[in-house]
Amino acid sequence: MPDKDEAIERFEGSRAAFRGRIEDLPDEAYGEAWLGTWNLSQLLAHMSGWLREMAPAFERVARGERANRPDADYSDFDAWNARFAEQALPGRAALEDFDAACSDYLEQARGLSEEHYGVDAERAQPRIGDRLLEGTGIGHFTEHGEQVEEWLSSRS
């Protein structure tokens, strides 16, 4: 299987595992604060916000540009996260918004050519396509999936 297909498959699998933990929750569960002051709707908005912020990175890379927007300073993650959380939709609408953000992100990832995926043997590191899928998606799904798992265990 080509590197690009493998990377996208890892993203999809990680997203499905994360989503599977929450897909059957009732609307009212989305409003329970459990991650500091955040609830599930805010967590999903945070994740959706980063997916939307970074989706255009695939097009920038395809044009030979840097992945990050030249006018964006990502060093203050807390400010970005707070901004995204403020945009939270209530209840299951947050999950629908998350699904849409994931779909858009994957569409952009699929548009990036194969040469941007896999491992750069010279540098011994993943290429930019893999790094974008990992950082904004797979790693995020794993990190927050573990937190969701703890929360769900505490609800029982």
N, C-alpha and C positions, 0 to 999 in steps of 0.2 A: 504494500500500500504506500503510495507517495507520502512524503512528509507532511504536505499541506492537508491531505485527507486525514492523516493520523492526528494532527494538531486540532483540527476542527472536531473530529470524533471525541477527543479528550475533553474539549470544551463542552460539547453537547452532553457527554456522559456526566461530567461534573455538575452541569446545570440541572440535569434531570435528577441527580441524587439530592441536590439542595432542594429543588422544588418539591420532590417527593415527600420531604419531611413536613411540608406546610400545606400542601394542596388540599387536604381534607379538613383544615381548621375552619371553624365557624367564623363568621364576620367579626363577632365581638372579641375574639382572640387577637385580632390585629391591633386592637387599641390598648392592650395590656402593656404597660411599661415593664421592661425586664432587662434591657441592655443599657445599664445606667439609667438615663431618663428616656431612652428610645423605646418605642414599641415596634412591632413587626412591620407596620406600614412605613415607619420612618427608616427602618433598616432596608427595606426593599427600595424605597426612594433613593437612599444613599447608593445602593448598588446600581440602580437604574441610571442615576445621575452620572456615575463614573463611566458606565457603558456608553451613554450618549455623548459624554465629553470626549471619550477616546475613539469612538467609531470613525470619525473623520481622519484619524491617524493613518488608517490603511490607505486612504486616497492620497494623503500627503506623501507617504512612503513610496507609493507607486509613481509619483511625480518626481521622485528623487530628493524630496525634502525630509527634514527631521520629523519624527512622529508627533512630537508635542507642538501645540500651537505656539508660534513665536511670541504672541502677546500674552501667554498664560504663564503664571508663576504657580507651580503646584507645590511649593515648599510648605505652605500653610495648609496641610491636609485638614486640620480641624475646621477651618473656615469653609473650605469646599464641602466637607461632610455636613456641616451645619446648614449650608445653603441648600444642599440636596435634600436633607431631611425635612426642611421647611416646606418642600414641595410635595410632601407625602399625600397620597390619596387615601381615603378611608376604606377600611375593610378589604374585601376581595378585589376592589378596583386597583389596589396597590399591586396585587399579584398579576392582574391583567396588564398593568403598565410595565411591570418587570418583564413579562413575556414579550411585550412589544419591543422593549429596549434590547433584549437578548436577540430577538429576531433581526432587528436592524443591525446590530453589531456583527452577527454572523453573516449577514448579506455583504457587509463591507469586507469582512475577513475573506470571504469566498472570492471577492473581486481582486484580491492581491495575488500576484503571480506566484507560482510554485517556488521560484528562486529565492523568495523571501522567507521560506519556511525551512525547518530542519536545523541542523547544527553546522555552524561555520567551523570547519576543521582547523583552519588557520588560527582562529582565535579561541577555539575550544569552548564556544558558547552558543546558545540558541540564537537563531536569526530573529529579526524583528517581528515577523509574523507570529512566531511561537511566543516571543516575549510579551507581545500585546495580548494574546489569548490567555497566557498564564497570569499576568499581572492584574489585568482588569477583570478577568473571568475566573479561570480555574482556581487560582490562589484565593480569590475573594470568595468563591463558592465554598471552598474548603474551610477557610477561616470562619466564615459566618455560619456555615453548616454545623460546625462543632458547637458554636455558641447556641444555635437554635436547638440542637440536641439536648444541651444542658437545660435550657429553659423548658423544653417539653417534658423532660424527666422531672423537673421540679413542679410541674403543673399536675402531675398524676396523683 
